[in-house]
Amino acid sequence: MLTPTALLWTKVGAGALLFLIGTQSYGIWRARRQTGQAWPTVPGTVLESTLERHGISGDRYAALVRYRYRVGDKDYTSDRIRAGGSQVVSRVSAQALAGKYPVGARVRVHHDPERPAHAVLEPGRNANMAVMIALLVLFVIVEAVLVSIFVNGGELPTTPGGMPWFAYFMPAFAIFFGVAGFVQYFQTRQLAQESQHWPTAAGIIAEAGVTTQVRETDKGRTYEVYCPWVSYSYHVGTSDLRGHAVGWGWIAYYATEESAAEAIAKYPQGAHVTVYYDPLDPERAVLDPTARSGRAAPLIFGVLFGGTGALFLWFMILIG
């Protein structure tokens, strides 16, 4: 049982977390409203397109795309691709995003009509929404634990078997992520079927190569994995566009550089290709909607996480 002082600090902590939950919820609500989806557009030009390294180990990157645009009689520059700031991802994903906006490319810039200096290239998306939601969920869980303690008179609530009730969050989270994997698998499968009937445009492979990434084991040993990537250009209406998706599966990593290069051997630089693009969003495109590489990854992820979570939950119910 907590002492009166410890119980007081528990209440203070619960109050502080409640404030954080409120501000985080407001931030998510505001971020969803300010994605730029309804903003007017003006033409712009890409001035810089490169990668920024992030993280302690230097294996995380963000795409840096700086562009210039004009609203009225004033010129502006911005480096926001999506609302919410830069998204730190793997080098392959960042390279693919930057590849869509080469230096000198003409782009459509969505700007806030009241504050023209606020602009994005890809409206309707928020770079860090998933992180913001994850933090909110974490705050809510900790808040629930603290509230249950002082509501229970300073003691941690447990089941009749002595199991702390908040321990059930761990398998519940595993099941949640497992279900998310299943949902993504079926969504990807449906997208692959729909994209086979999308309109097509003639495209050219602008770049193709293999990226090396260094991974580290729990024991501190390092090893290399290889990821193939391509970037292609195509034209829809009056817009010159760039894409990078070959298929709709998760990014595939290979143990050898040769096997990674073999995976994109039929897409050499300069090759003419057929690009399938979404008629509602021409920037979303794919080369081979029937490709199966990486498509089953969300299903495998869902089985592992969901099955493990269900097994642990069943065990905890038995002993708790």
C-alpha positions in Angstrom: 0.0 0.0 0.0 1.3 3.5 -0.9 2.2 6.0 1.8 0.1 9.2 2.0 3.0 11.1 0.3 3.3 8.5 -2.5 -0.5 8.6 -3.0 -0.4 12.4 -3.3 2.2 12.2 -6.0 0.2 9.5 -7.7 -2.7 12.0 -7.9 -0.4 14.7 -9.1 1.0 12.4 -11.8 -2.6 11.4 -12.9 -3.5 15.1 -13.1 -0.5 15.9 -15.2 -1.1 13.0 -17.5 -4.8 14.0 -17.9 -3.5 17.4 -19.1 -1.2 15.7 -21.6 -4.0 13.5 -22.8 -6.1 16.6 -23.5 -3.3 18.4 -25.3 -2.4 15.3 -27.3 -6.1 14.7 -28.3 -6.4 18.4 -29.4 -3.1 18.0 -31.4 -4.4 15.0 -33.2 -7.8 16.7 -33.9 -6.0 19.8 -35.2 -3.5 17.7 -37.3 -6.4 15.9 -39.0 -8.0 19.2 -39.9 -4.7 20.8 -41.2 -3.6 18.2 -43.7 -4.1 20.6 -46.6 -6.6 18.5 -48.4 -8.9 21.5 -49.1 -6.2 24.1 -49.7 -5.8 25.8 -53.0 -2.8 24.9 -55.2 -0.2 26.8 -57.1 2.7 25.5 -59.3 6.1 25.1 -57.7 9.6 24.0 -58.4 11.8 21.6 -56.4 15.1 23.3 -55.3 16.6 20.5 -53.3 15.9 16.8 -52.9 18.1 14.8 -50.5 18.1 12.6 -47.4 18.7 13.5 -43.8 20.2 10.9 -41.4 18.5 10.5 -38.0 18.9 8.2 -35.1 21.8 7.2 -32.9 23.0 4.4 -35.1 22.4 6.5 -38.2 20.1 3.9 -39.9 17.0 6.1 -40.0 16.4 8.8 -42.6 14.0 11.5 -43.6 13.4 12.9 -47.1 14.3 16.6 -47.4 12.6 18.2 -50.3 12.8 22.0 -50.6 10.6 23.8 -53.1 9.7 27.3 -54.2 6.2 28.6 -55.1 4.5 31.9 -55.6 1.2 33.1 -54.1 0.0 36.5 -55.3 3.1 38.7 -55.7 5.3 37.0 -53.1 7.6 34.0 -53.4 7.8 31.3 -50.7 9.9 28.3 -49.9 8.9 25.2 -47.9 10.3 21.8 -47.1 7.1 20.1 -45.9 6.0 17.1 -47.9 3.2 16.2 -45.6 1.5 17.9 -42.6 3.1 17.0 -39.3 6.8 17.5 -40.2 9.4 15.1 -41.5 8.7 11.4 -41.3 11.7 9.3 -40.1 11.7 6.0 -41.9 14.1 3.4 -43.4 16.6 4.6 -46.0 14.8 2.8 -48.7 11.4 4.5 -47.9 13.0 7.9 -47.6 14.9 7.4 -50.8 11.7 6.5 -52.6 9.9 9.5 -51.2 12.7 11.9 -52.2 12.9 10.2 -55.6 9.4 11.4 -56.4 10.6 15.0 -56.3 13.9 15.4 -58.2 15.6 18.8 -58.4 13.9 21.0 -61.0 10.7 19.0 -61.0 7.4 21.0 -61.4 5.1 20.2 -58.5 1.6 21.2 -57.2 1.9 23.0 -53.9 -1.1 23.1 -51.6 -1.0 26.2 -49.4 -3.0 27.6 -46.5 -5.0 30.5 -48.0 -4.8 32.4 -44.7 -1.1 31.7 -44.2 0.5 31.0 -47.6 3.9 30.2 -45.9 2.3 26.9 -44.7 2.3 24.5 -47.6 2.5 20.7 -48.4 3.1 18.6 -51.4 0.9 15.6 -50.4 -2.3 16.8 -48.8 -4.6 14.5 -46.8 -1.7 12.7 -45.1 0.1 13.4 -41.8 3.7 12.3 -41.5 3.5 11.5 -37.7 -0.1 10.7 -37.1 0.7 7.1 -36.1 3.3 8.3 -33.5 0.8 10.8 -32.1 -1.9 8.2 -31.7 0.6 5.7 -30.1 1.6 8.3 -27.6 -2.0 9.1 -26.8 -2.7 5.4 -26.2 0.3 5.1 -23.9 -0.8 8.2 -21.9 -4.3 6.7 -21.5 -2.9 3.4 -20.2 -0.7 5.0 -17.6 -3.5 7.3 -16.6 -5.8 4.3 -16.1 -3.2 2.6 -13.9 -2.6 5.6 -11.7 -6.3 6.3 -11.3 -7.0 2.7 -10.4 -4.3 2.9 -7.7 -5.7 5.9 -5.8 -9.3 4.8 -6.4 -8.4 1.5 -4.7 -7.0 3.3 -1.7 -3.4 3.2 -2.7 -3.2 -0.4 -3.6 -2.6 -1.9 -7.1 -5.8 -3.6 -8.2 -5.3 -7.3 -8.9 -7.4 -10.3 -10.0 -8.4 -13.0 -7.4 -5.4 -14.9 -8.5 -3.0 -12.0 -7.7 -2.4 -10.9 -11.3 -2.2 -7.0 -11.7 -5.1 -6.1 -13.9 -3.0 -3.8 -16.2 -0.8 -6.8 -17.1 -3.6 -7.8 -19.5 -2.7 -4.8 -21.6 0.4 -6.6 -23.0 -1.4 -9.5 -24.7 -4.2 -7.2 -25.7 -1.7 -5.0 -27.5 -0.2 -8.0 -29.2 -3.7 -9.1 -30.4 -4.4 -5.5 -31.5 -1.3 -5.4 -33.7 -2.1 -8.9 -35.0 -5.6 -7.8 -36.1 -4.0 -4.7 -37.7 -1.7 -7.0 -39.7 -4.7 -9.1 -40.9 -6.6 -5.9 -41.9 -3.6 -4.5 -43.8 -3.2 -7.8 -45.6 -6.7 -7.9 -46.9 -6.6 -4.2 -47.7 -3.4 -4.7 -49.7 -5.0 -7.7 -51.4 -8.1 -5.7 -52.4 -5.9 -2.8 -53.6 -3.9 -5.2 -55.8 -7.1 -6.5 -57.4 -8.5 -3.0 -58.0 -5.2 -1.5 -59.4 -5.2 -4.2 -62.1 -8.1 -2.2 -63.7 -6.6 1.3 -63.2 -5.7 3.4 -66.3 -2.1 3.1 -67.5 0.5 5.6 -68.7 3.9 5.1 -70.4 6.8 5.4 -68.0 10.6 5.3 -67.9 12.8 3.9 -65.2 14.6 7.0 -63.9 16.8 5.2 -61.3 17.3 1.7 -60.1 19.7 0.2 -57.5 20.3 -1.7 -54.3 20.5 -0.1 -50.9 22.7 -1.6 -48.2 21.5 -1.4 -44.6 23.4 -2.4 -41.5 21.5 -4.3 -38.8 22.6 -5.2 -35.3 21.7 -8.2 -33.2 20.9 -8.3 -29.5 24.5 -9.4 -28.9 26.0 -6.3 -30.7 27.0 -8.1 -33.9 26.3 -6.4 -37.1 25.2 -7.8 -40.5 24.1 -6.3 -43.8 20.8 -6.7 -45.7 20.1 -5.5 -49.2 17.0 -3.8 -50.5 16.2 -3.2 -54.2 14.5 0.0 -55.2 13.4 1.7 -58.4 12.1 5.2 -59.3 10.1 5.8 -62.5 8.6 8.9 -64.2 5.3 9.1 -66.0 3.0 11.7 -67.3 -0.7 12.1 -66.5 -2.6 15.0 -68.0 -0.4 18.1 -67.6 1.6 16.6 -64.6 5.0 14.9 -64.6 4.9 12.4 -61.8 7.3 10.0 -60.1 6.6 6.7 -58.5 8.6 4.0 -56.8 6.2 1.1 -56.0 6.8 -2.1 -58.0 4.1 -4.1 -56.2 1.9 -3.6 -53.1 3.7 -5.8 -50.6 6.0 -4.8 -47.8 9.6 -3.8 -48.6 11.6 -6.9 -49.2 15.1 -7.4 -47.8 17.7 -9.9 -49.2 20.7 -11.5 -47.6 23.0 -10.9 -50.7 23.4 -8.0 -53.0 23.1 -10.3 -56.0 19.7 -11.6 -55.0 18.4 -8.1 -54.4 19.7 -6.9 -57.8 18.1 -10.0 -59.5 14.7 -8.9 -58.0 14.7 -5.7 -60.2 16.7 -7.0 -63.1 13.8 -6.4 -65.5 13.7 -2.7 -64.5 17.1 -1.3 -65.6 17.6 2.5 -65.8 16.1 3.9 -69.0 13.7 1.0 -69.6 10.2 1.8 -70.8 7.5 0.5 -68.5 3.7 0.6 -68.1 2.5 2.4 -65.0 -0.8 1.7 -63.4 -2.1 4.9 -61.6 -5.0 5.7 -59.4 -7.5 7.8 -61.4 -8.5 9.6 -58.2 -4.9 10.2 -57.1 -2.5 9.9 -60.0 0.5 10.2 -57.7 -0.3 6.7 -56.4 1.0 4.3 -58.9 2.5 0.8 -59.3 4.3 -1.1 -62.0 3.1 -4.6 -61.3 -0.2 -4.9 -59.4 0.0 -8.7 -59.6 3.4 -8.9 -57.9 3.3 -11.0 -54.7 6.7 -10.1 -53.2 6.1 -9.0 -49.6 2.3 -9.2 -49.9 2.0 -12.0 -47.3 4.2 -10.2 -44.8 1.3 -8.5 -43.0 -0.5 -11.8 -42.7 2.6 -13.5 -41.2 3.0 -10.6 -38.8 -0.7 -10.8 -37.8 -0.4 -14.6 -37.2 2.7 -14.2 -35.0 1.6 -11.3 -33.0 -2.1 -12.1 -32.8 -1.4 -15.8 -32.0 1.2 -15.0 -29.4 -1.0 -12.5 -27.7 -4.0 -14.8 -27.7 -1.9 -17.6 -26.2 -0.6 -15.3 -23.4 -4.0 -14.0 -22.7 -5.5 -17.5 -22.4 -2.6 -18.4 -20.0 -3.1 -15.3 -17.9 -6.8 -15.9 -17.6 -6.1 -19.5 -16.4 -3.7 -18.4 -13.6 -5.3 -15.0 -12.9 
